[in-house]
């Protein structure tokens, strides 16, 4: 039986782990590190549904860091900030593409309900932020002090090896394509998103 739609959960890691001033779009070439290669192989597998005529369309949702109070990056960042020992990682200038958990769920629903949506789409908030800005905004919403020095990069490399690159490097991605398709973000700005997610923790 031929599927009407195949929706694939992909990642913005496809563009590579590096910190640049470039804003990546769906038209950009993939990176050449481990995570980007994983995403490329994953998306190639999704495209097989079209090549083998097993689906009428394939949508690849390239997901940014999902902010949720229940799991993921935000939950891991909260304890040190709540205890007053939180701090940015490395230089803190690395960008972190992010999206509110409600918006990523809405994007999948949008993709399912709109037959014109096809191909790759970045699922990332239109407002860009850095690691330092994210850390400071979390502390601000929680009304916690933030006075500790940045965590040195070499400490993270000692702890995580090459995987530390995922924490210390990052660039911006554009969400213009999904917006042009008709999607509207409920939480486009970081402070509003954090206030919604952390309102029970104040």
Secondary structure, 3 states (H helix, E strand, C coil): CCECCEEEEEEHHHHCCCCCCCEECCCCCCCCCHHHHHHHHHHHHHHHHHHCCCECCEEEEEECEEECCCCHHHHHHHHHHHCCCCCCECCCCCECCEEEHHHHHHHHHHHHHCCCCCEEEEECCCCCCEHHHHHHHHHHHHCCCCCCCCECHHHHHHHHHHHHHHHHCCCEECCHHHHHCCCCCCCCCHHHHHHHHHHHHC
